[in-house]
Amino acid sequence: RVFDIDPASERTTTLMVGQFGFGRDGRSHDVGYLATGSVHGFVPPRWHNADHAIDIDDHWQAKDLRRSVVHQFVVEKDELTWLDEATAFPAVRLLRDTDASGLVVQFSLSQMAVPTAPDQPSRWQLNGTIAPWYPPELRTYPAGRLLVPDHRGPSRADGRLHNLSVELTDTHALLNMITAVPVDGNGPVDLGDLELRTAGSDRLVARLPREAYLGQEYILACGLVTVP
């Protein structure tokens, strides 16, 4: 169910999800799911980006065609039902056997298709991922430390980075860049090699080569990047 908390605002479109399932290929009465579970509560919009797609012309719906938004919800472990077919897939077995408290489902809506006829539903591109969820993490907001763009600097004709989050371990930096990199008709835009540095001393923490967010692996991982 989709509704606007504030009908006068384009930034309050909230989702209500009742049931989540994944794994089927085709129609549900032909091929079954691998797991299903109940979802409770609201799924508010996060990380609004008004300039995600940068190659939109002066179309009358350009404002909608450019933007993106992130949603996230949790299916708790007690609400999950793993079906017999799950044992056939190593990745699904790892999700099932983890000691996590449930699954977190994160996805973005972006690159709305140009309507082909009046009064037809809008079709959006959906990208997302499923991962183990642990109680210290928020349910509807991406985990990690939030990094936001500094709009005081000069703007670029080819766009700029948007919101992302980062979590550091002793050996790696894990970046959630689900809608951080602007896109055009060819995919993610090349913004050059990126660096993660401390704010005070400008010490280099991690380097993100352009190949890490321009390749097929980045697209398949829905913006989740791990670098040394």
C-alpha positions in Angstrom: 0.0 0.0 0.0 1.3 3.4 -1.0 0.2 6.7 0.6 1.3 10.2 1.2 1.6 11.4 4.8 1.4 15.0 3.5 -0.4 15.1 0.2 1.1 18.5 -0.5 4.7 17.1 -0.3 6.5 14.8 -2.8 8.8 13.7 0.0 6.4 11.8 2.3 5.3 8.9 0.1 5.3 6.0 2.5 4.9 2.3 2.0 3.1 -0.4 4.0 4.3 -3.9 3.3 2.3 -6.9 4.7 4.1 -9.9 3.3 7.6 -10.4 1.8 8.8 -13.4 -0.2 11.8 -14.0 -2.4 13.2 -16.7 -4.7 10.4 -17.6 -7.2 11.1 -17.3 -10.9 7.8 -16.9 -12.8 4.3 -17.2 -11.5 3.9 -18.1 -7.9 1.5 -21.0 -8.6 4.1 -22.5 -11.0 7.3 -22.0 -9.0 7.3 -21.5 -5.3 9.1 -19.1 -3.0 12.2 -19.9 -1.0 11.2 -17.8 2.0 8.3 -15.8 3.1 7.6 -13.6 6.2 5.3 -10.9 7.6 6.3 -7.2 7.7 5.0 -4.8 10.3 4.9 -1.0 10.5 5.6 1.7 8.0 8.4 2.0 5.4 9.1 5.8 5.1 11.2 7.3 2.3 14.9 7.9 2.8 17.7 9.5 1.0 15.7 11.6 -1.5 17.8 12.5 -4.5 16.3 15.1 -6.8 19.2 14.8 -9.3 19.9 11.0 -9.5 19.4 10.9 -13.3 21.3 13.7 -14.9 20.5 13.3 -18.6 16.8 14.3 -18.4 15.7 17.0 -20.8 12.9 19.5 -20.4 10.2 16.8 -20.3 7.1 18.0 -18.4 7.7 15.2 -15.8 11.4 15.8 -15.6 11.2 16.3 -11.8 9.9 12.8 -11.3 12.2 11.3 -14.0 15.3 12.6 -12.3 14.7 11.6 -8.7 15.3 8.5 -6.6 14.4 7.4 -3.1 15.4 4.5 -0.8 13.1 2.3 1.3 14.1 -0.4 3.9 12.2 -2.8 6.1 12.9 -5.8 8.3 11.4 -9.3 8.5 12.1 -10.6 12.0 13.4 -14.2 12.4 10.3 -15.4 14.2 8.2 -14.2 11.3 10.2 -16.0 8.6 9.3 -19.3 7.0 12.0 -21.1 5.0 10.6 -23.5 2.4 12.2 -26.8 1.4 13.6 -25.4 -1.9 15.9 -23.1 0.1 18.3 -25.9 0.8 19.3 -26.0 -2.9 20.9 -22.6 -3.0 24.1 -21.9 -1.0 23.4 -18.2 -0.6 20.0 -18.8 0.7 21.3 -21.4 3.1 23.7 -18.9 4.5 20.9 -16.4 5.1 18.8 -19.1 6.8 21.6 -20.4 9.0 23.0 -17.1 10.2 22.6 -16.0 13.8 21.0 -12.8 12.9 17.6 -11.6 14.2 16.0 -11.4 10.8 16.4 -10.1 7.3 16.8 -6.5 6.2 15.4 -5.6 2.7 16.7 -2.4 1.2 15.7 -1.1 -2.2 15.7 2.1 -4.3 13.1 3.4 -6.7 14.6 5.5 -9.5 14.6 6.2 -13.3 10.9 6.4 -13.7 9.8 5.4 -17.2 8.2 8.0 -19.4 4.4 7.3 -19.4 3.2 5.8 -22.7 -0.4 6.8 -22.2 -2.5 9.1 -19.9 -3.7 7.8 -16.6 -1.4 4.8 -16.5 0.6 3.6 -13.5 4.1 5.0 -13.2 6.8 2.3 -13.6 10.1 2.7 -11.7 13.3 0.8 -11.7 13.8 -1.1 -8.5 17.2 -2.1 -7.2 17.8 -3.8 -3.9 19.4 -6.4 -1.7 18.6 -8.8 1.2 21.0 -9.2 4.1 21.1 -10.4 7.7 19.7 -7.9 10.2 20.9 -7.3 13.8 19.0 -5.4 16.5 21.5 -2.5 16.8 20.7 -1.5 13.2 17.7 0.7 12.4 14.8 -1.0 10.8 13.9 1.6 8.1 17.2 3.5 7.8 20.5 2.2 6.2 23.1 1.1 8.7 26.5 2.7 9.1 27.8 6.2 9.4 25.9 8.7 7.2 28.0 10.8 4.7 26.2 13.6 3.0 27.4 15.7 0.0 28.9 19.1 0.7 26.9 21.5 -1.5 29.2 24.4 -0.7 31.7 23.2 -3.3 31.3 23.8 -7.1 28.7 21.8 -8.9 29.7 19.4 -11.7 28.0 19.1 -15.0 28.2 15.3 -14.7 26.6 15.3 -11.2 27.9 14.8 -7.7 27.8 12.1 -5.1 24.6 11.8 -3.0 24.0 10.3 0.5 25.8 7.1 1.4 26.8 5.3 4.6 30.1 3.7 5.6 31.0 1.1 8.2 34.7 0.5 9.1 36.3 -2.7 10.2 39.9 -3.3 11.1 40.7 -4.2 7.5 37.9 -2.9 5.2 35.5 0.0 4.5 32.0 -1.1 3.6 30.1 1.6 1.7 26.4 1.6 1.0 26.1 3.6 -2.2 22.7 2.4 -3.4 21.8 5.8 -4.9 25.0 7.8 -4.3 26.4 7.8 -7.8 24.4 9.7 -10.4 23.3 7.8 -13.5 22.6 8.5 -17.2 21.4 6.4 -20.0 24.6 4.3 -19.9 24.5 3.6 -16.2 26.6 5.0 -13.3 28.5 8.2 -14.2 32.2 8.3 -13.9 33.2 10.7 -11.1 36.8 9.5 -11.0 38.6 7.8 -8.2 37.1 8.5 -4.8 38.8 8.8 -1.4 37.5 8.5 2.2 39.3 10.8 4.5 39.0 12.0 8.1 37.4 15.4 8.5 40.0 16.9 10.9 43.4 15.6 9.8 42.5 14.7 6.2 44.1 11.3 6.7 43.3 8.8 4.0 41.2 5.9 5.3 40.2 4.1 2.0 40.5 4.6 -1.7 37.7 3.7 -4.1 38.9 3.3 -7.7 36.3 4.3 -10.3 36.2 0.6 -11.4 34.6 -0.2 -8.1 31.4 1.7 -8.9 31.3 1.6 -12.7 31.4 -2.2 -13.3 28.8 -4.8 -13.5 29.6 -6.1 -10.0 28.5 -2.7 -8.5 25.2 -2.9 -10.4 24.6 -6.5 -9.3 25.4 -5.6 -5.7 23.0 -2.6 -5.8 25.6 -0.2 -4.7 27.2 -2.1 -1.9 31.0 -1.7 -2.2 33.8 -3.1 0.0 37.4 -1.8 -0.3 40.6 -2.3 1.8 
